[in-house]
Amino acid sequence: MYKVIKTNEGYMIENQYGSEYAHDENGDNCFDSIDEAQKMLFIARVRDAIDHLYEAIEEGDAETVAHLALRYKQLFGNREMSK
């Protein structure tokens, strides 16, 4: 689970189950605006979704794959990617 936190340097995405902060493709984990942080939050959640699906596919767990696919479609399927 992730949450956006405000620091003196900007906004960060805290991973509440790990010790690392979510980061962009350049390794940056501090963002100037709340909008940038929210976009990174969305990306972090999608990355986790892909990881979970991959693990279920590797294990051959068709029921979990179907469940996760439906859940992630509900969570991410209707989100507009604007800007």
C-alpha positions as CSV (number, residue, x, y, z in Angstrom):
1,M,0.0,0.0,0.0
2,Y,1.3,3.4,-0.9
3,K,0.5,6.9,0.3
4,V,1.6,10.4,-0.7
5,I,3.5,12.3,1.9
6,K,4.6,15.9,2.0
7,T,8.2,16.6,2.9
8,N,10.3,19.8,3.1
9,E,11.7,18.9,-0.4
10,G,8.4,18.0,-2.0
11,Y,6.0,15.1,-2.3
12,M,7.0,11.4,-2.0
13,I,5.2,8.1,-2.4
14,E,5.8,6.0,0.7
15,N,5.6,2.2,0.4
16,Q,4.0,1.3,3.7
17,Y,5.1,-2.4,3.3
18,G,8.7,-1.7,2.4
19,S,11.5,0.6,3.2
20,E,11.8,2.2,-0.3
21,Y,9.9,5.1,-1.8
22,A,8.3,4.8,-5.2
23,H,10.5,6.4,-7.9
24,D,10.2,7.3,-11.6
25,E,12.2,5.8,-14.4
26,N,15.1,8.1,-13.6
27,G,15.2,7.0,-9.9
28,D,13.7,10.2,-8.7
29,N,11.5,9.8,-5.6
30,C,10.7,13.4,-4.7
31,F,8.1,15.3,-6.8
32,D,7.5,19.1,-7.0
33,S,3.7,18.9,-7.2
34,I,0.9,16.8,-5.8
35,D,-0.2,16.1,-9.4
36,E,3.3,14.6,-10.2
37,A,3.1,12.5,-7.0
38,Q,-0.4,11.2,-7.8
39,K,0.7,10.1,-11.2
40,M,3.6,8.3,-9.7
41,L,1.3,6.7,-7.1
42,F,-0.9,5.4,-10.0
43,I,2.2,4.0,-11.7
44,A,3.4,2.3,-8.5
45,R,0.0,0.6,-8.1
46,V,0.0,-0.6,-11.7
47,R,3.6,-2.0,-11.3
48,D,2.4,-3.9,-8.2
49,A,-0.6,-5.2,-10.2
50,I,1.6,-6.4,-13.0
51,D,3.9,-8.1,-10.5
52,H,1.0,-9.9,-8.8
53,L,-0.4,-11.1,-12.1
54,Y,3.0,-12.3,-13.2
55,E,3.4,-14.3,-10.0
56,A,0.0,-15.9,-10.4
57,I,0.7,-16.8,-14.0
58,E,4.0,-18.3,-13.2
59,E,2.4,-20.5,-10.5
60,G,-0.4,-21.5,-13.0
61,D,-3.1,-20.2,-10.6
62,A,-5.8,-19.5,-13.2
63,E,-8.4,-18.6,-10.5
64,T,-6.1,-15.9,-9.0
65,V,-5.2,-14.6,-12.4
66,A,-8.9,-14.2,-13.3
67,H,-9.6,-12.6,-9.9
68,L,-6.7,-10.2,-10.2
69,A,-7.5,-9.3,-13.8
70,L,-11.1,-8.4,-12.9
71,R,-10.1,-6.5,-9.8
72,Y,-7.4,-4.5,-11.7
73,K,-9.8,-3.8,-14.5
74,Q,-12.2,-2.3,-12.0
75,L,-9.5,-0.3,-10.4
76,F,-7.6,0.9,-13.4
77,G,-9.8,0.3,-16.4
78,N,-11.8,3.5,-16.4
79,R,-9.0,5.9,-15.5
80,E,-8.3,8.6,-18.0
81,M,-4.6,9.2,-18.8
82,S,-4.7,12.9,-19.4
83,K,-2.0,15.5,-19.6
